[in-house]
Every structure is written in structure tokens, then in C-alpha cells.
Amino acid sequence: MADEAELRGEVVRVAQALDRAGFCPSKSGNVSVRWRDGLLITPTGLPYANMRPEDVVELDLSGRQRAGGLDPSSEWPLHGGIYKARPDAEAIVHAHSPMATALSCARIGIPPFHYMIAICGGPGIRCGQYATFGTQQLADNAVEALWNRKAALLANHGMVAVGMTLEGARVIAVEVENLANQYLALLQAGIEPAILGEAEMRRIVEKFESYSKAG
């Protein structure tokens, strides 16, 4: 198991990588990792390029600050709510990546038009219901949209991905953006994509799970 210093460094590394990829315009988005019986999360208002490991904030799952001189991300209820509901989630990436956010603003999920959707845990990526940012209602809506999934869109907001590691959550977030881009290209061209059936998606999800265990 990684120690606290390693996890703080990983939070910064992943947050900066997402920022460089254009996933966090105007300091939006946030990254966290489960730590002990709480979490480590990016602070609010600090440009990612300037973030250091010591800036990462430690909270318990109710939001009580344990360590860190800066305020936590305003989306800490989203992260805390997901960790409470999902014991399998060890890390969370929340981003405002352009294409996934565009779909979320239309309140459109992503259907299983490509087998890589299986990386998100099931046949399709849901779009959760709208709620104001930073609220418990948003956290509750995200948990619902994430049921049996590793990623979801958040209506008029962005996307969220969970993983067993921060790098795993980052990879899922990147793939969601890639799928959103492809799906939007089809819609823009007026082409109705061919949808993979439930039986095929179950086979693909099982293959992905076996690969994950093997790796």
C-alpha cells in the first residue's frame, strides 16, 4: 500500500496531467484518493500547475478537515458520497472535459456503440440528473448514475470516473472523453451508430474484468 507522501504526489501528478490534457478549464475538476478512513483531495482555487503535494487536503468522509492549509475542493461532497457508497472505489477523477461535458449539457448518456465502453463497467455510460455543484444532491445523483459502473456523466456539468488506483481512474476518464468525442462526431454527421447488444457487451465486460485481474 502506498504511503501518504506517495499518494499526495500521485494526486498532484494526475491532476496536472488532466489539466494539461484540457480536462480542467478555469481550475475546474478535482481529484481524490481514499486514505485511511477518509480521503486526500485537491484544494479549491489553486491552479493545477502550481499545486504541490503539501497543498493536497485530508478530510474524513463527512468533510471534516484533518490536514492541509488550504480549503478542499467544493466538490468534496461528491467524492465523500461516492466513497461511502462504493467500497470498491479507491480513487475518483471529476473533470469538465469538453466532449463529455457537451453531452452532459444535452443530458445524453453514451450508448454501447463501441466495445471500449466496457472499460466503464457495463453496457453504456449514464448521465445523472442535474443538481447544483458542491451539493449532497449532486453526490446522490452521481452515486445513482454510477451504480454498477465506473464512470458517469453529470447533467450540465461534466463527468466522473472511479478506479482502484488514481491512474486507473485517469485512464477511464480519458477513455470517456474519447468515446464522447466519437459519439458526438456520429451525431454531428447525422449517422445513427450501430449499438452492440447486451449479450455481446456482457462478454466484453467479462473479458475486461479478466484482463484487469490478470494485470
GIBEL-V631311 format. One record per backbone hydrogen bond with DSSP energy under -1.0 kcal/mol. NH is the residue of the N-H (numbers start at 1). CO is the residue of the C=O. E is the energy in kcal/mol with one decimal. If there is no record, write none. Layout:
nh->[NH:NH]
co->[CO:CO]
e->[E:E]
This chain:
nh->[7:8:9:10:11:12:13:14:15:16:17:18:19:20:21:22:23:28:30:32:33:34:35:38:39:40:41:42:44:50:51:55:56:57:58:59:60:63:66:67:73:76:79:80:81:82:83:84:85:86:89:90:91:92:93:94:95:96:101:102:103:104:105:108:110:113:117:118:119:120:121:124:125:128:135:139:140:141:142:143:144:145:146:147:149:150:152:153:154:155:156:157:158:159:160:161:162:163:169:170:171:172:173:174:175:176:177:178:179:180:181:182:183:184:185:186:187:188:189:190:191:196:201:202:203:204:205:206:207:208:209:210:211:212:213:214:215]
co->[3:4:5:6:7:8:9:10:11:12:13:14:15:16:17:19:18:25:94:92:40:90:38:35:59:33:57:31:71:47:48:52:53:41:67:39:64:60:58:58:42:73:75:76:77:78:79:80:81:82:86:163:163:32:161:30:159:23:97:98:99:100:101:103:125:111:114:115:116:117:118:122:110:153:132:135:136:137:138:139:140:141:142:144:146:120:160:126:158:128:104:154:154:95:152:93:150:91:165:166:167:168:169:170:171:172:173:174:175:176:177:178:179:180:181:182:183:184:185:187:186:112:197:198:199:200:201:202:203:204:205:206:207:208:209:210:211]
e->[-2.2:-2.7:-2.2:-2.0:-2.5:-1.9:-2.4:-2.8:-2.4:-2.6:-2.2:-2.5:-2.1:-2.5:-1.5:-1.6:-2.6:-1.5:-2.3:-2.3:-2.1:-2.9:-2.1:-2.8:-2.5:-2.6:-2.7:-2.0:-2.4:-1.4:-1.4:-2.1:-1.2:-2.8:-2.5:-2.6:-2.0:-2.0:-3.0:-1.4:-1.8:-1.6:-1.6:-3.1:-2.6:-1.9:-2.5:-2.1:-1.9:-2.4:-1.8:-2.4:-1.5:-2.2:-2.7:-2.8:-2.0:-2.3:-2.5:-2.0:-2.2:-2.1:-1.9:-2.3:-2.3:-2.4:-1.8:-2.1:-1.9:-2.0:-2.1:-1.9:-2.8:-3.1:-1.2:-1.6:-2.7:-2.6:-2.4:-2.4:-2.0:-2.3:-2.0:-1.2:-2.8:-3.3:-2.1:-2.9:-2.9:-1.3:-2.2:-1.5:-1.7:-2.6:-2.5:-2.7:-2.7:-2.0:-2.2:-2.4:-2.4:-2.0:-2.3:-2.5:-2.2:-2.5:-1.9:-2.1:-2.8:-2.6:-2.2:-2.1:-2.8:-2.6:-1.9:-1.9:-2.3:-2.8:-1.7:-1.3:-2.6:-2.9:-2.4:-2.3:-1.9:-2.3:-2.8:-2.3:-2.0:-2.6:-2.4:-2.2:-2.3:-2.4:-2.1:-2.1:-2.1]
